[in-house]
Amino acid sequence: MTPVYEIGVVATPEDDRPAEFASSIQSLVADLGALHFAEVAVVDGADLSFEFPAVLVVFWADGLVDDGIETVLATCRAKGITVVPVVPSTAHLPPLPPNLAALNAVGWDGGVNAIGRLCLRELGLHESSRGVFISHRRLDGLLAAEQLFEAFSKAGWRPFVDRFGIDAGSDVQQRIDEALEESAFLLLVETPSASSSPWVQHEVLYALERHLGIAIVSIPGAPEFPATGDLPRYELTNAFDLNGSHIVLPTDAVDEVVELVERTHAIALARRRRQLLVSAMAAAQSAGRGVEPAPGWRLRVAHGAGHELVGVLPHLPTPQDLYEIDLARQSAQQSVLVHAAHVIEARRRSVLDWMIGERTIELVPNNAIGARWAPEAAP
């Protein structure tokens, strides 16, 4: 059975925004490639089945709310389904009814794709925790990295810059590798001196070898990193300032780099999830296990008379990941989280083990999943 994700839409009949929104969703889903065993349907809010992961989008206009819409809103609230009010602009909020006024609205003027990405994050098709590792050389890229750190923070991202993200006394190399796995996405500030930095070389090579998402902002005159020619790249052609030897990005360039990462981040992490999911499926099938897809980038794998619920992570496991797989387990005898990190740092592992406690949750690195389902280990 193909998992279905539903986006319900509520609007007045004369509102043309839902048609543009549906087109945006179609385009965003197409950008992700073939979603593994998944279908996204944009439906009238009154037609939500409430059988699948869902989100409701309310395009506010005067005279919108009636008894039928009130029923849909009440059902969504009762079932814990996210309701997203869309207003013309959040700078001048219109008066909303009580059942919508308490919810954080988004502005149509912020762009239809931004609303679409928000919905896909709520459905779990885009990553809800958006991390980006900003790789740069301090010699000439520090100020640009700080500009990007601030811009991503304001846009709701979780950026990592080594100057802010490594505590005194920490093992620098270990923390950098961990931050790369946590973010699962690297933004390279390709300044003239970056390619000669051993630290930047390590970060880029690590991201390439682990198939992390990568985007590049390239400064004129900077040599291109090897093996990055086909990666998403923002070529800085506008004038830029030099503060001493440090490059300062123009404001419009910063905004465009954030948009570049917005576009490529979800695609890159969906690709990584899909690779992990296909790998887990192949391992289970090779061991003679029955496999069927489940919502949320998961699989049901036959286990004796029952099944295991298997999820995949493009980043290091977190307590939130444990909570979500345990919540989704239901009748499954065991929950398995397959992650791409070959090693989990001891302190993080200790916290995760404490969170797992007596629960039937197992953390398995992707390079060990085949051995777990070896035919001789089958029940």
TORFIMI-242569 format. One record per residue (C-alpha): residue number from 1; residue in one letter; x, y, z. Coordinates in steps of 0.5 Angstrom, whole numbers. Example, Ala and Ser with C-alpha at 12.3 -4.5 7.8 and 13.67 -1.06 7.14 Angstrom:
<fifis>
resi=1, resn=A, xx=25, yy=-9, zz=16
resi=2, resn=S, xx=27, yy=-2, zz=14
</fifis>
This chain:
<fifis>
resi=1, resn=M, xx=0, yy=0, zz=0
resi=2, resn=T, xx=3, yy=7, zz=-2
resi=3, resn=P, xx=3, yy=12, zz=4
resi=4, resn=V, xx=-1, yy=18, zz=2
resi=5, resn=Y, xx=0, yy=25, zz=5
resi=6, resn=E, xx=-6, yy=30, zz=5
resi=7, resn=I, xx=-6, yy=37, zz=5
resi=8, resn=G, xx=-13, yy=40, zz=6
resi=9, resn=V, xx=-15, yy=47, zz=3
resi=10, resn=V, xx=-20, yy=52, zz=6
resi=11, resn=A, xx=-22, yy=58, zz=2
resi=12, resn=T, xx=-27, yy=62, zz=-1
resi=13, resn=P, xx=-30, yy=60, zz=-8
resi=14, resn=E, xx=-27, yy=66, zz=-11
resi=15, resn=D, xx=-20, yy=65, zz=-8
resi=16, resn=D, xx=-15, yy=64, zz=-14
resi=17, resn=R, xx=-9, yy=62, zz=-8
resi=18, resn=P, xx=-11, yy=55, zz=-7
resi=19, resn=A, xx=-9, yy=53, zz=-15
resi=20, resn=E, xx=-3, yy=57, zz=-15
resi=21, resn=F, xx=-1, yy=53, zz=-8
resi=22, resn=A, xx=-3, yy=46, zz=-11
resi=23, resn=S, xx=2, yy=48, zz=-17
resi=24, resn=S, xx=7, yy=50, zz=-12
resi=25, resn=I, xx=6, yy=43, zz=-8
resi=26, resn=Q, xx=7, yy=39, zz=-14
resi=27, resn=S, xx=13, yy=43, zz=-16
resi=28, resn=L, xx=16, yy=42, zz=-10
resi=29, resn=V, xx=15, yy=34, zz=-9
resi=30, resn=A, xx=17, yy=33, zz=-16
resi=31, resn=D, xx=24, yy=37, zz=-14
resi=32, resn=L, xx=25, yy=31, zz=-9
resi=33, resn=G, xx=25, yy=26, zz=-14
resi=34, resn=A, xx=21, yy=20, zz=-14
resi=35, resn=L, xx=19, yy=20, zz=-6
resi=36, resn=H, xx=19, yy=13, zz=-4
resi=37, resn=F, xx=13, yy=9, zz=-4
resi=38, resn=A, xx=9, yy=16, zz=-3
resi=39, resn=E, xx=4, yy=20, zz=-6
resi=40, resn=V, xx=2, yy=28, zz=-4
resi=41, resn=A, xx=-5, yy=30, zz=-5
resi=42, resn=V, xx=-8, yy=37, zz=-4
resi=43, resn=V, xx=-15, yy=36, zz=-3
resi=44, resn=D, xx=-21, yy=41, zz=0
resi=45, resn=G, xx=-21, yy=41, zz=7
resi=46, resn=A, xx=-28, yy=38, zz=8
resi=47, resn=D, xx=-25, yy=32, zz=4
resi=48, resn=L, xx=-19, yy=30, zz=9
resi=49, resn=S, xx=-20, yy=23, zz=11
resi=50, resn=F, xx=-16, yy=23, zz=17
resi=51, resn=E, xx=-13, yy=17, zz=16
resi=52, resn=F, xx=-6, yy=19, zz=13
resi=53, resn=P, xx=-1, yy=24, zz=16
resi=54, resn=A, xx=-4, yy=31, zz=14
resi=55, resn=V, xx=-4, yy=39, zz=15
resi=56, resn=L, xx=-9, yy=44, zz=14
resi=57, resn=V, xx=-8, yy=51, zz=10
resi=58, resn=V, xx=-13, yy=56, zz=11
resi=59, resn=F, xx=-13, yy=62, zz=6
resi=60, resn=W, xx=-16, yy=67, zz=10
resi=61, resn=A, xx=-21, yy=72, zz=7
resi=62, resn=D, xx=-27, yy=76, zz=10
resi=63, resn=G, xx=-34, yy=71, zz=10
resi=64, resn=L, xx=-30, yy=65, zz=10
resi=65, resn=V, xx=-32, yy=61, zz=16
resi=66, resn=D, xx=-38, yy=58, zz=17
resi=67, resn=D, xx=-41, yy=52, zz=20
resi=68, resn=G, xx=-38, yy=47, zz=16
resi=69, resn=I, xx=-31, yy=50, zz=16
resi=70, resn=E, xx=-32, yy=50, zz=24
resi=71, resn=T, xx=-33, yy=43, zz=24
resi=72, resn=V, xx=-26, yy=41, zz=20
resi=73, resn=L, xx=-22, yy=46, zz=24
resi=74, resn=A, xx=-25, yy=42, zz=31
resi=75, resn=T, xx=-23, yy=36, zz=28
resi=76, resn=C, xx=-16, yy=38, zz=26
resi=77, resn=R, xx=-15, yy=41, zz=33
resi=78, resn=A, xx=-18, yy=34, zz=36
resi=79, resn=K, xx=-13, yy=30, zz=32
resi=80, resn=G, xx=-7, yy=34, zz=33
resi=81, resn=I, xx=-7, yy=36, zz=26
resi=82, resn=T, xx=-3, yy=43, zz=24
resi=83, resn=V, xx=-7, yy=48, zz=22
resi=84, resn=V, xx=-4, yy=54, zz=18
resi=85, resn=P, xx=-7, yy=60, zz=17
resi=86, resn=V, xx=-5, yy=64, zz=11
resi=87, resn=V, xx=-6, yy=72, zz=11
resi=88, resn=P, xx=-4, yy=77, zz=6
resi=89, resn=S, xx=1, yy=80, zz=10
resi=90, resn=T, xx=4, yy=78, zz=17
resi=91, resn=A, xx=6, yy=86, zz=18
resi=92, resn=H, xx=-2, yy=88, zz=18
resi=93, resn=L, xx=-5, yy=82, zz=21
resi=94, resn=P, xx=-13, yy=82, zz=19
resi=95, resn=P, xx=-18, yy=81, zz=25
resi=96, resn=L, xx=-19, yy=73, zz=25
resi=97, resn=P, xx=-24, yy=69, zz=29
resi=98, resn=P, xx=-22, yy=66, zz=36
resi=99, resn=N, xx=-20, yy=59, zz=33
resi=100, resn=L, xx=-15, yy=62, zz=28
resi=101, resn=A, xx=-13, yy=68, zz=32
resi=102, resn=A, xx=-9, yy=64, zz=37
resi=103, resn=L, xx=-5, yy=60, zz=31
resi=104, resn=N, xx=1, yy=63, zz=28
resi=105, resn=A, xx=0, yy=66, zz=21
resi=106, resn=V, xx=4, yy=66, zz=15
resi=107, resn=G, xx=4, yy=71, zz=10
resi=108, resn=W, xx=2, yy=70, zz=3
resi=109, resn=D, xx=7, yy=76, zz=1
resi=110, resn=G, xx=13, yy=71, zz=4
resi=111, resn=G, xx=12, yy=67, zz=-3
resi=112, resn=V, xx=8, yy=61, zz=-4
resi=113, resn=N, xx=14, yy=56, zz=-4
resi=114, resn=A, xx=15, yy=58, zz=3
resi=115, resn=I, xx=8, yy=56, zz=5
resi=116, resn=G, xx=9, yy=50, zz=1
resi=117, resn=R, xx=16, yy=48, zz=4
resi=118, resn=L, xx=12, yy=49, zz=11
resi=119, resn=C, xx=7, yy=44, zz=10
resi=120, resn=L, xx=12, yy=39, zz=7
resi=121, resn=R, xx=16, yy=40, zz=14
resi=122, resn=E, xx=10, yy=39, zz=18
resi=123, resn=L, xx=8, yy=32, zz=14
resi=124, resn=G, xx=15, yy=30, zz=15
resi=125, resn=L, xx=17, yy=30, zz=8
resi=126, resn=H, xx=22, yy=36, zz=9
resi=127, resn=E, xx=26, yy=36, zz=15
resi=128, resn=S, xx=23, yy=39, zz=21
resi=129, resn=S, xx=30, yy=41, zz=24
resi=130, resn=R, xx=34, yy=45, zz=18
resi=131, resn=G, xx=41, yy=45, zz=20
resi=132, resn=V, xx=47, yy=48, zz=16
resi=133, resn=F, xx=54, yy=47, zz=17
resi=134, resn=I, xx=58, yy=53, zz=14
resi=135, resn=S, xx=65, yy=51, zz=12
resi=136, resn=H, xx=70, yy=57, zz=11
resi=137, resn=R, xx=77, yy=60, zz=12
resi=138, resn=R, xx=77, yy=65, zz=18
resi=139, resn=L, xx=83, yy=68, zz=14
resi=140, resn=D, xx=78, yy=71, zz=9
resi=141, resn=G, xx=71, yy=68, zz=10
resi=142, resn=L, xx=70, yy=70, zz=17
resi=143, resn=L, xx=65, yy=76, zz=16
resi=144, resn=A, xx=62, yy=72, zz=11
resi=145, resn=A, xx=60, yy=66, zz=15
resi=146, resn=E, xx=58, yy=71, zz=21
resi=147, resn=Q, xx=53, yy=74, zz=16
resi=148, resn=L, xx=50, yy=68, zz=14
resi=149, resn=F, xx=50, yy=65, zz=21
resi=150, resn=E, xx=45, yy=71, zz=23
resi=151, resn=A, xx=41, yy=70, zz=16
resi=152, resn=F, xx=40, yy=63, zz=17
resi=153, resn=S, xx=38, yy=64, zz=24
resi=154, resn=K, xx=33, yy=69, zz=23
resi=155, resn=A, xx=30, yy=65, zz=17
resi=156, resn=G, xx=29, yy=59, zz=22
resi=157, resn=W, xx=35, yy=55, zz=21
resi=158, resn=R, xx=40, yy=52, zz=26
resi=159, resn=P, xx=47, yy=54, zz=23
resi=160, resn=F, xx=53, yy=52, zz=25
resi=161, resn=V, xx=60, yy=56, zz=25
resi=162, resn=D, xx=66, yy=53, zz=29
resi=163, resn=R, xx=67, yy=60, zz=32
resi=164, resn=F, xx=60, yy=59, zz=36
resi=165, resn=G, xx=59, yy=52, zz=36
resi=166, resn=I, xx=65, yy=49, zz=39
resi=167, resn=D, xx=66, yy=50, zz=47
resi=168, resn=A, xx=73, yy=51, zz=50
resi=169, resn=G, xx=77, yy=44, zz=51
resi=170, resn=S, xx=73, yy=40, zz=46
resi=171, resn=D, xx=76, yy=36, zz=41
resi=172, resn=V, xx=75, yy=40, zz=35
resi=173, resn=Q, xx=76, yy=35, zz=30
resi=174, resn=Q, xx=71, yy=31, zz=33
resi=175, resn=R, xx=66, yy=36, zz=34
resi=176, resn=I, xx=66, yy=38, zz=27
resi=177, resn=D, xx=65, yy=31, zz=25
resi=178, resn=E, xx=59, yy=31, zz=29
resi=179, resn=A, xx=56, yy=38, zz=27
resi=180, resn=L, xx=57, yy=35, zz=20
resi=181, resn=E, xx=53, yy=29, zz=21
resi=182, resn=E, xx=48, yy=33, zz=26
resi=183, resn=S, xx=47, yy=38, zz=20
resi=184, resn=A, xx=47, yy=33, zz=14
resi=185, resn=F, xx=48, yy=39, zz=10
resi=186, resn=L, xx=55, yy=44, zz=8
resi=187, resn=L, xx=55, yy=51, zz=5
resi=188, resn=L, xx=62, yy=52, zz=3
resi=189, resn=V, xx=64, yy=59, zz=3
resi=190, resn=E, xx=69, yy=59, zz=-3
resi=191, resn=T, xx=74, yy=65, zz=-2
resi=192, resn=P, xx=81, yy=65, zz=-5
resi=193, resn=S, xx=84, yy=62, zz=1
resi=194, resn=A, xx=79, yy=57, zz=3
resi=195, resn=S, xx=82, yy=51, zz=-2
resi=196, resn=S, xx=89, yy=52, zz=2
resi=197, resn=S, xx=86, yy=50, zz=9
resi=198, resn=P, xx=87, yy=43, zz=12
resi=199, resn=W, xx=80, yy=44, zz=16
resi=200, resn=V, xx=76, yy=46, zz=10
resi=201, resn=Q, xx=79, yy=41, zz=6
resi=202, resn=H, xx=77, yy=36, zz=11
resi=203, resn=E, xx=70, yy=39, zz=12
resi=204, resn=V, xx=69, yy=38, zz=4
resi=205, resn=L, xx=72, yy=32, zz=3
resi=206, resn=Y, xx=68, yy=29, zz=9
resi=207, resn=A, xx=61, yy=32, zz=6
resi=208, resn=L, xx=63, yy=29, zz=-1
resi=209, resn=E, xx=65, yy=22, zz=2
resi=210, resn=R, xx=58, yy=21, zz=7
resi=211, resn=H, xx=54, yy=24, zz=1
resi=212, resn=L, xx=51, yy=30, zz=5
resi=213, resn=G, xx=48, yy=36, zz=2
resi=214, resn=I, xx=53, yy=41, zz=-1
resi=215, resn=A, xx=52, yy=48, zz=-4
resi=216, resn=I, xx=57, yy=53, zz=-5
resi=217, resn=V, xx=57, yy=61, zz=-5
resi=218, resn=S, xx=63, yy=62, zz=-9
resi=219, resn=I, xx=67, yy=69, zz=-9
resi=220, resn=P, xx=71, yy=71, zz=-16
resi=221, resn=G, xx=78, yy=69, zz=-16
resi=222, resn=A, xx=77, yy=63, zz=-11
resi=223, resn=P, xx=79, yy=57, zz=-14
resi=224, resn=E, xx=74, yy=51, zz=-15
resi=225, resn=F, xx=74, yy=45, zz=-10
resi=226, resn=P, xx=76, yy=39, zz=-14
resi=227, resn=A, xx=70, yy=34, zz=-15
resi=228, resn=T, xx=65, yy=40, zz=-14
resi=229, resn=G, xx=63, yy=43, zz=-21
resi=230, resn=D, xx=56, yy=40, zz=-21
resi=231, resn=L, xx=54, yy=42, zz=-14
resi=232, resn=P, xx=49, yy=48, zz=-13
resi=233, resn=R, xx=53, yy=54, zz=-13
resi=234, resn=Y, xx=52, yy=61, zz=-12
resi=235, resn=E, xx=57, yy=65, zz=-17
resi=236, resn=L, xx=58, yy=72, zz=-13
resi=237, resn=T, xx=58, yy=77, zz=-19
resi=238, resn=N, xx=56, yy=83, zz=-15
resi=239, resn=A, xx=61, yy=88, zz=-12
resi=240, resn=F, xx=63, yy=86, zz=-5
resi=241, resn=D, xx=67, yy=89, zz=0
resi=242, resn=L, xx=73, yy=88, zz=3
resi=243, resn=N, xx=74, yy=89, zz=11
resi=244, resn=G, xx=81, yy=89, zz=11
resi=245, resn=S, xx=82, yy=82, zz=9
resi=246, resn=H, xx=75, yy=79, zz=10
resi=247, resn=I, xx=70, yy=79, zz=5
resi=248, resn=V, xx=63, yy=82, zz=6
resi=249, resn=L, xx=57, yy=79, zz=2
resi=250, resn=P, xx=52, yy=84, zz=0
resi=251, resn=T, xx=45, yy=84, zz=3
resi=252, resn=D, xx=42, yy=81, zz=-3
resi=253, resn=A, xx=47, yy=76, zz=-4
resi=254, resn=V, xx=46, yy=73, zz=3
resi=255, resn=D, xx=39, yy=73, zz=1
resi=256, resn=E, xx=40, yy=69, zz=-5
resi=257, resn=V, xx=44, yy=64, zz=-2
resi=258, resn=V, xx=39, yy=63, zz=4
resi=259, resn=E, xx=34, yy=61, zz=-2
resi=260, resn=L, xx=39, yy=57, zz=-5
resi=261, resn=V, xx=40, yy=53, zz=1
resi=262, resn=E, xx=32, yy=53, zz=2
resi=263, resn=R, xx=32, yy=50, zz=-5
resi=264, resn=T, xx=37, yy=45, zz=-5
resi=265, resn=H, xx=37, yy=42, zz=3
resi=266, resn=A, xx=30, yy=39, zz=2
resi=267, resn=I, xx=32, yy=35, zz=-4
resi=268, resn=A, xx=39, yy=33, zz=-1
resi=269, resn=L, xx=36, yy=30, zz=5
resi=270, resn=A, xx=31, yy=27, zz=2
resi=271, resn=R, xx=36, yy=24, zz=-3
resi=272, resn=R, xx=40, yy=21, zz=3
resi=273, resn=R, xx=33, yy=19, zz=7
resi=274, resn=R, xx=32, yy=15, zz=0
resi=275, resn=Q, xx=38, yy=12, zz=0
resi=276, resn=L, xx=38, yy=9, zz=7
resi=277, resn=L, xx=31, yy=7, zz=6
resi=278, resn=V, xx=33, yy=3, zz=-1
resi=279, resn=S, xx=39, yy=0, zz=3
resi=280, resn=A, xx=35, yy=-2, zz=9
resi=281, resn=M, xx=30, yy=-5, zz=4
resi=282, resn=A, xx=35, yy=-9, zz=0
resi=283, resn=A, xx=38, yy=-12, zz=6
resi=284, resn=A, xx=31, yy=-14, zz=9
resi=285, resn=Q, xx=29, yy=-17, zz=3
resi=286, resn=S, xx=36, yy=-21, zz=2
resi=287, resn=A, xx=35, yy=-24, zz=8
resi=288, resn=G, xx=28, yy=-27, zz=6
resi=289, resn=R, xx=24, yy=-22, zz=10
resi=290, resn=G, xx=17, yy=-19, zz=8
resi=291, resn=V, xx=17, yy=-11, zz=7
resi=292, resn=E, xx=12, yy=-6, zz=6
resi=293, resn=P, xx=12, yy=1, zz=6
resi=294, resn=A, xx=10, yy=6, zz=12
resi=295, resn=P, xx=9, yy=13, zz=13
resi=296, resn=G, xx=14, yy=18, zz=15
resi=297, resn=W, xx=20, yy=15, zz=11
resi=298, resn=R, xx=19, yy=8, zz=15
resi=299, resn=L, xx=18, yy=0, zz=13
resi=300, resn=R, xx=15, yy=-5, zz=16
resi=301, resn=V, xx=19, yy=-11, zz=16
resi=302, resn=A, xx=17, yy=-18, zz=18
resi=303, resn=H, xx=19, yy=-21, zz=24
resi=304, resn=G, xx=16, yy=-28, zz=26
resi=305, resn=A, xx=9, yy=-27, zz=27
resi=306, resn=G, xx=9, yy=-20, zz=27
resi=307, resn=H, xx=13, yy=-14, zz=24
resi=308, resn=E, xx=19, yy=-9, zz=26
resi=309, resn=L, xx=18, yy=-2, zz=24
resi=310, resn=V, xx=24, yy=1, zz=21
resi=311, resn=G, xx=26, yy=8, zz=20
resi=312, resn=V, xx=32, yy=12, zz=17
resi=313, resn=L, xx=35, yy=18, zz=19
resi=314, resn=P, xx=40, yy=23, zz=15
resi=315, resn=H, xx=43, yy=26, zz=21
resi=316, resn=L, xx=45, yy=23, zz=28
resi=317, resn=P, xx=40, yy=20, zz=32
resi=318, resn=T, xx=36, yy=25, zz=37
resi=319, resn=P, xx=32, yy=24, zz=43
resi=320, resn=Q, xx=26, yy=27, zz=39
resi=321, resn=D, xx=27, yy=21, zz=33
resi=322, resn=L, xx=27, yy=16, zz=39
resi=323, resn=Y, xx=20, yy=19, zz=41
resi=324, resn=E, xx=17, yy=19, zz=34
resi=325, resn=I, xx=19, yy=12, zz=32
resi=326, resn=D, xx=16, yy=10, zz=39
resi=327, resn=L, xx=10, yy=14, zz=38
resi=328, resn=A, xx=9, yy=11, zz=31
resi=329, resn=R, xx=11, yy=3, zz=33
resi=330, resn=Q, xx=4, yy=1, zz=35
resi=331, resn=S, xx=3, yy=-6, zz=34
resi=332, resn=A, xx=10, yy=-7, zz=32
resi=333, resn=Q, xx=15, yy=-12, zz=36
resi=334, resn=Q, xx=21, yy=-7, zz=35
resi=335, resn=S, xx=23, yy=-1, zz=33
resi=336, resn=V, xx=29, yy=0, zz=29
resi=337, resn=L, xx=33, yy=7, zz=27
resi=338, resn=V, xx=38, yy=6, zz=21
resi=339, resn=H, xx=43, yy=12, zz=21
resi=340, resn=A, xx=48, yy=14, zz=17
resi=341, resn=A, xx=53, yy=16, zz=22
resi=342, resn=H, xx=58, yy=10, zz=23
resi=343, resn=V, xx=60, yy=12, zz=30
resi=344, resn=I, xx=56, yy=16, zz=35
resi=345, resn=E, xx=60, yy=20, zz=40
resi=346, resn=A, xx=60, yy=17, zz=47
resi=347, resn=R, xx=56, yy=22, zz=51
resi=348, resn=R, xx=51, yy=22, zz=46
resi=349, resn=R, xx=50, yy=15, zz=46
resi=350, resn=S, xx=50, yy=15, zz=53
resi=351, resn=V, xx=44, yy=20, zz=53
resi=352, resn=L, xx=40, yy=16, zz=47
resi=353, resn=D, xx=41, yy=9, zz=51
resi=354, resn=W, xx=38, yy=13, zz=57
resi=355, resn=M, xx=32, yy=15, zz=53
resi=356, resn=I, xx=31, yy=8, zz=50
resi=357, resn=G, xx=31, yy=5, zz=57
resi=358, resn=E, xx=27, yy=-1, zz=57
resi=359, resn=R, xx=23, yy=1, zz=50
resi=360, resn=T, xx=24, yy=-4, zz=44
resi=361, resn=I, xx=28, yy=1, zz=40
resi=362, resn=E, xx=35, yy=-1, zz=37
resi=363, resn=L, xx=40, yy=4, zz=33
resi=364, resn=V, xx=43, yy=1, zz=28
resi=365, resn=P, xx=49, yy=4, zz=23
resi=366, resn=N, xx=47, yy=4, zz=16
resi=367, resn=N, xx=54, yy=0, zz=14
resi=368, resn=A, xx=51, yy=-6, zz=19
resi=369, resn=I, xx=44, yy=-7, zz=17
resi=370, resn=G, xx=45, yy=-12, zz=13
resi=371, resn=A, xx=48, yy=-17, zz=18
resi=372, resn=R, xx=43, yy=-15, zz=23
resi=373, resn=W, xx=38, yy=-19, zz=18
resi=374, resn=A, xx=42, yy=-24, zz=16
resi=375, resn=P, xx=38, yy=-31, zz=14
resi=376, resn=E, xx=41, yy=-34, zz=20
resi=377, resn=A, xx=39, yy=-29, zz=25
resi=378, resn=A, xx=32, yy=-30, zz=22
resi=379, resn=P, xx=27, yy=-32, zz=27
</fifis>
